[in-house]
Amino acid sequence: MKARMTYWNGSWWCRRMGCTGQGSTMKEAWDDMWKLYFEAVRPARPQTFHSPRVRCG
């Protein structure tokens, strides 16, 4: 699945990888990344943005 994801080179990706620290297995990192990516692209509900999955304060 190759999409033009400009987030990869941006600070967003670096911030995510830096913040996931304790759960930084590749699978968790990718699951987190896709989850946040799709939430950002097509936000379903406002409350998803305040989910406990976001560990970055």
SULLINPE-V410363 format. One record per helix or strand of 3 or more residues. SS is the DSSP state (h for helix, s for strand). FROM is the first residue (numbers start at 0). TO is the last residue. Records with the same first field share a line. If there is no record, write none. Layout:
SS = FROM-TO, FROM-TO
//
This chain:
h = 5-8, 10-18, 20-22, 25-40, 45-49
//
